[in-house]
Amino acid sequence: MSGHKSKSDCAIVGSRLRKVDGRAKATGQARFTDDLTFPGMLHGKILRSPHPHARIVSVDTTAAEAMEGVWAVVTGREMPVPYGVIPWTPDETPLCVDRVRYIGDGVAAVAAVDEDTALEALNRIEVEYEELPAYLDPQEALAATGDENSPFIHPPRKEGWNGNITKKVHLDFGDVDGLMESSHVVVEGEYFFQGSTHAPMEPHCAIGLWESDGREAGGLSTAGGWTFPEKPGMGGEPGKHEGNAPSVRGKLTVWSSTQVPHYVHRELSRVLGLDPARVRVVQPPVGGAFGGKSEPFDLEFCVAALSMKTGRPVKILYTREELFYSHRGRHPFHMTYRTGASADGRLRSVDARIVLDGGAYASFGLVTTYYSGQLLTAPYHMPAYRFDSVRSYTNKPACGPKRGHGSVQPRFAFEVQLDKVAEALEMDPVELRRVNFMGENTRTVNELRVTSNGFLECLDAVEEASGWRERWRRLPLGRGLGVAGSCYISGTNYPVYPNEMPQSAVQIQIDRSGRVAVFSGASEIGQGVDSMVAYVAAEELGVPLDYVRVYAGDTDFTPVDLGAYSSRVTFMLGNACLDAARSLRRRVQDAVAEFWACRPRHVMLAGGWALYAPDTERKLPIREAFQLAEAAGGTLGATGWYNTPKDIHGEYRGGTIGASPAYSFTAHVAEVDVDVDTGFVTVVKIWIAHDCGRALNPVLVEGQMEGSAYMGAAEALMEEQIFKSDGQGREGLHNAPSLLDYKLPTSLDTPELESLIVESLDPEGPYGAKEAGEGPLHPSIPAIANAIHDAVGIRMDSLPFSPPRVWRAIQEAGGPGALSKPPAPTRPKQEEVAHATTRR
Amino acid sequence: MKILEVVNAGRTVSRRSFIKGVIAAGATASATSYLFRGPASAFAAPPAHGAVERLMSLNVNGQQRRVDVLPHETLAMTLRYKLGLPGTKLGCDRAECGACTVLLDGTVHYACSILTHQVRGREVLTIEGLEAPDGTLHPVQEAVVDEAGFQCAFCAPGFIMAMVGMLNQNPNPTREEAARALSGNLCRCGDYNKILNSAMRAVEYTQQRV
């Protein structure tokens, strides 16, 4: 659709611009949560479980409370209302009430004059535990019976259910078995995707400040003058208030390094029994999140509760070690795939069985379980598809959403399967992907609506840039190229709790000074959303970029936005900002047109001027144009909002999950070097082609593409969020909770990355834009796996491709001397291809 | 300026015995696991009395600052929480990430892993001290802004100080040398490409300004 302004018509959008917060961040002036301090502020610490699974018999806090310098202690039993970011699975409490479920689970929290005192107070809390059998392996957890020797981690939600299952999804589309049976080639494979964690550079931090109006509890008493409710507060549902909230007067403010201020707001209100109108959540700049700050965490409830108890501001800052335990990162997936294709390479049937290792709590797990299957159905046309996924609880830190939530793991398995299909059919794997391209404006087999689709251009771009045709299968032994593709959502059509309200909104105020103030609900987590809204507002209102100021992430000042997750922000907030800016632009155009006695459409706003389009010598400074509008129609403000289309999904249970207003598409080619003697894999380069619809600022899009590919390469080669088993030390203990032992790439380990932006101009995106933050992660992992195969002829079906694993695979293949490059395809005639079934 | 020994109540304490005393006092509290409640906190072993005078004068960003410093306090703690200079970030508090990188007498150090009492008499330079009084950015900062280097930028102050330190030692590095010089700092947004672009641009800007 060509409803969008073309590149040449845009003064700002599409240009390589600086970021609006660039200077503040380069000078150290940007204030992250832990940089904030308040008079009288106390410091909190959380006591954590040393057992992976145990009943809490008793908690005695008397000695801690008696310590000089300790102001308050809060325990799990005081805050018993369960919560969960997904409303259907509320299975956690801020601190454990009667059961700990992983090493590191919070049990009690202390507020004291400083961190040292708080730490010592933790030493003086006596907790009696009764240990229970722990499950580190999802298969063992799924086999539990619920009796004394094999207890469930959570009580079953229904009589007769397995309490170790968070969610089970079985969906099938088309004649899976029939089309598999009649396939020319069927490839079957087993895959394991290791878990990994976000490890943002900024540790989670929260500050709570309770301001009582003086008539009620709170105040300065530590003598148990505060009682939290046993039933949920009203959360987002006006009128359904329970608990003790009606008597509570005062205001709670929580500053937090979160990427979802709105969900934190909701759950604080629910759990603490506060009227949501009395809760304010402020989100300062966030130092990296990647999904790891996208739900409420124990520290946010604890700072709130401790501030309510003491009447003083309370800060809790996680240690680096605590980040590895709070986790919510990538689920380990055990996957089995069968892929059937016809002799010309066209997919016929795909059949998947997946076990998700979920850790101790549900987190976003219900959605993860759906995403493990729902997001695989593009960019390739598949006539039949089935997936059977089950998410198991285990006694490890809970897994959740990490960049490319739930779909990175199946994409790895599936794209390696495609490489194997191509090999079996003696086809070029780029060609195989081209043959299966689904096209634009179509529906997937699971009924997702796909509009713009630049996947073929992405394939062309990486094929060309990498010299694929000349180099694939022709590089010397040890050197190889691999290709993979993917798609990803630009936000979800349905919010995590059902409601009909807007998903994104902004408020813009302009005035006689020429200044444009944008109040944005979105969360700046480094992806550049504050810059993005400034570009859109400046483009539409014709002001220089430095006339725009963005105020964001404060639930008292800004309209509700659901948060920075699922790659929703550019698409949704960009549209909301366009909506508000265009309504203000029309008011300015009308006023100037009146003044010039011309048609409003002849008034252009650009570059700090209002211009008469037929003769641009006739112009007014934009400030004077705003003054005309302010005089004509009064104070200039507008709200703008975006809500997703709600009628474009499959009519089946779960059919709404995966539905997005637009999908991004990506193709990667990775080049690797494999040291056949040590198994050490070096990723030499990744070519990343990504269809982001329209690059509102190519610099920011490249940053997202490179950051995604970096993170994918890191998961492929280095990262492992793993825990000690009984024989290896303390069962359930994190193997390496530090940034030295948990390997992250440095400037020396990161491959060369080349970004190739593809613009398909989505009909519904702002200026045609779609997402860029998560999609480009997906193909890097299978592309590297496929490149290793091209280099040395071995298949790596388990992550990570670390030296010990690759070395072992080389030994199993007969050692370095036995390795050879896979043969180049000969493209034989169809009837000559043997009916091949391969299994590894 | 050259106070290499700590003077207290007429007694001279050597630097070496001072550090020993500090370690005994639990200076490593933040570096050890607190999940399992070891004898890690400062309370387990009270500081040796009279080991060191707490009130000290610190040369930070060209200014003499008087500050009360606990024996086991790290430079990062003092800068962030006592001197109002939170530009220096704490990402791990145990010498793993480099977010707290500052310059001591022009060379790169992790501020989380040096005690404030150890930097008496040395010149401390933090991110807040790079900008000229008239607002002119340091060439490295200007390069970072122009190249749109860094995304969340939590690691940026550390990287920027590491770049300044690198240019002090090697005013004309290659991209590979820059990658090596900056490998003690972690960026989780994976923005190394633009960070190295910024470093190379900074070399250019520095030479232009000479």
HADDOCK unambig.tbl for C-alpha pairs under 7 A between the chains (distance, minus, plus):
assign (segid A and resid 18 and name CA) (segid B and resid 145 and name CA) 6.65 0.50 0.50
assign (segid A and resid 18 and name CA) (segid B and resid 146 and name CA) 6.27 0.50 0.50
assign (segid A and resid 18 and name CA) (segid B and resid 148 and name CA) 5.59 0.50 0.50
assign (segid A and resid 19 and name CA) (segid B and resid 148 and name CA) 6.33 0.50 0.50
assign (segid A and resid 22 and name CA) (segid B and resid 145 and name CA) 5.29 0.50 0.50
assign (segid A and resid 22 and name CA) (segid B and resid 148 and name CA) 6.74 0.50 0.50
assign (segid A and resid 23 and name CA) (segid B and resid 145 and name CA) 6.02 0.50 0.50
assign (segid A and resid 25 and name CA) (segid B and resid 153 and name CA) 6.11 0.50 0.50
assign (segid A and resid 26 and name CA) (segid B and resid 141 and name CA) 5.56 0.50 0.50
assign (segid A and resid 26 and name CA) (segid B and resid 144 and name CA) 6.72 0.50 0.50
assign (segid A and resid 26 and name CA) (segid B and resid 145 and name CA) 6.74 0.50 0.50
assign (segid A and resid 26 and name CA) (segid B and resid 156 and name CA) 6.62 0.50 0.50
assign (segid A and resid 26 and name CA) (segid B and resid 157 and name CA) 6.77 0.50 0.50
assign (segid A and resid 27 and name CA) (segid B and resid 127 and name CA) 6.14 0.50 0.50
assign (segid A and resid 27 and name CA) (segid B and resid 128 and name CA) 6.25 0.50 0.50
assign (segid A and resid 27 and name CA) (segid B and resid 141 and name CA) 6.99 0.50 0.50
assign (segid A and resid 28 and name CA) (segid B and resid 87 and name CA) 4.21 0.50 0.50
assign (segid A and resid 28 and name CA) (segid B and resid 127 and name CA) 5.89 0.50 0.50
assign (segid A and resid 28 and name CA) (segid B and resid 128 and name CA) 6.16 0.50 0.50
assign (segid A and resid 28 and name CA) (segid B and resid 157 and name CA) 6.07 0.50 0.50
assign (segid A and resid 29 and name CA) (segid B and resid 87 and name CA) 6.44 0.50 0.50
assign (segid A and resid 35 and name CA) (segid B and resid 86 and name CA) 5.51 0.50 0.50
assign (segid A and resid 48 and name CA) (segid B and resid 35 and name CA) 5.89 0.50 0.50
assign (segid A and resid 50 and name CA) (segid B and resid 35 and name CA) 6.95 0.50 0.50
assign (segid A and resid 50 and name CA) (segid B and resid 36 and name CA) 6.31 0.50 0.50
assign (segid A and resid 104 and name CA) (segid B and resid 35 and name CA) 6.82 0.50 0.50
assign (segid A and resid 116 and name CA) (segid B and resid 41 and name CA) 6.08 0.50 0.50
assign (segid A and resid 116 and name CA) (segid B and resid 42 and name CA) 6.22 0.50 0.50
assign (segid A and resid 119 and name CA) (segid B and resid 41 and name CA) 6.45 0.50 0.50
assign (segid A and resid 120 and name CA) (segid B and resid 41 and name CA) 6.16 0.50 0.50
assign (segid A and resid 120 and name CA) (segid B and resid 43 and name CA) 6.45 0.50 0.50
assign (segid A and resid 123 and name CA) (segid B and resid 37 and name CA) 6.05 0.50 0.50
assign (segid A and resid 200 and name CA) (segid B and resid 188 and name CA) 5.99 0.50 0.50
assign (segid A and resid 201 and name CA) (segid B and resid 91 and name CA) 5.36 0.50 0.50
assign (segid A and resid 201 and name CA) (segid B and resid 154 and name CA) 6.46 0.50 0.50
assign (segid A and resid 201 and name CA) (segid B and resid 155 and name CA) 6.69 0.50 0.50
assign (segid A and resid 201 and name CA) (segid B and resid 188 and name CA) 6.26 0.50 0.50
assign (segid A and resid 202 and name CA) (segid B and resid 91 and name CA) 5.47 0.50 0.50
assign (segid A and resid 202 and name CA) (segid B and resid 154 and name CA) 6.34 0.50 0.50
assign (segid A and resid 203 and name CA) (segid B and resid 91 and name CA) 6.26 0.50 0.50
assign (segid A and resid 286 and name CA) (segid B and resid 152 and name CA) 6.55 0.50 0.50
assign (segid A and resid 287 and name CA) (segid B and resid 152 and name CA) 4.95 0.50 0.50
assign (segid A and resid 287 and name CA) (segid B and resid 153 and name CA) 6.54 0.50 0.50
assign (segid A and resid 287 and name CA) (segid B and resid 154 and name CA) 4.81 0.50 0.50
assign (segid A and resid 288 and name CA) (segid B and resid 152 and name CA) 5.45 0.50 0.50
assign (segid A and resid 288 and name CA) (segid B and resid 189 and name CA) 6.86 0.50 0.50
assign (segid A and resid 319 and name CA) (segid B and resid 92 and name CA) 6.83 0.50 0.50
assign (segid A and resid 320 and name CA) (segid B and resid 92 and name CA) 4.99 0.50 0.50
assign (segid A and resid 525 and name CA) (segid B and resid 152 and name CA) 5.78 0.50 0.50
assign (segid A and resid 526 and name CA) (segid B and resid 151 and name CA) 4.34 0.50 0.50
assign (segid A and resid 526 and name CA) (segid B and resid 152 and name CA) 3.41 0.50 0.50
assign (segid A and resid 526 and name CA) (segid B and resid 153 and name CA) 6.96 0.50 0.50
assign (segid A and resid 527 and name CA) (segid B and resid 151 and name CA) 5.99 0.50 0.50
assign (segid A and resid 527 and name CA) (segid B and resid 152 and name CA) 6.92 0.50 0.50
assign (segid A and resid 703 and name CA) (segid B and resid 191 and name CA) 6.39 0.50 0.50
assign (segid A and resid 706 and name CA) (segid B and resid 190 and name CA) 6.72 0.50 0.50
assign (segid A and resid 706 and name CA) (segid B and resid 191 and name CA) 6.88 0.50 0.50
assign (segid A and resid 707 and name CA) (segid B and resid 189 and name CA) 5.37 0.50 0.50
assign (segid A and resid 707 and name CA) (segid B and resid 190 and name CA) 4.28 0.50 0.50
assign (segid A and resid 707 and name CA) (segid B and resid 191 and name CA) 5.87 0.50 0.50
assign (segid A and resid 710 and name CA) (segid B and resid 190 and name CA) 5.53 0.50 0.50
assign (segid A and resid 711 and name CA) (segid B and resid 190 and name CA) 6.84 0.50 0.50
assign (segid A and resid 739 and name CA) (segid B and resid 96 and name CA) 5.70 0.50 0.50
assign (segid A and resid 739 and name CA) (segid B and resid 97 and name CA) 6.91 0.50 0.50
assign (segid A and resid 740 and name CA) (segid B and resid 96 and name CA) 5.93 0.50 0.50
assign (segid A and resid 746 and name CA) (segid B and resid 183 and name CA) 5.53 0.50 0.50
assign (segid A and resid 746 and name CA) (segid B and resid 186 and name CA) 5.87 0.50 0.50
assign (segid A and resid 747 and name CA) (segid B and resid 179 and name CA) 5.31 0.50 0.50
assign (segid A and resid 747 and name CA) (segid B and resid 182 and name CA) 6.79 0.50 0.50
assign (segid A and resid 747 and name CA) (segid B and resid 183 and name CA) 5.41 0.50 0.50
assign (segid A and resid 747 and name CA) (segid B and resid 192 and name CA) 5.72 0.50 0.50
assign (segid A and resid 748 and name CA) (segid B and resid 179 and name CA) 5.88 0.50 0.50
assign (segid A and resid 748 and name CA) (segid B and resid 180 and name CA) 6.42 0.50 0.50
assign (segid A and resid 748 and name CA) (segid B and resid 183 and name CA) 6.35 0.50 0.50
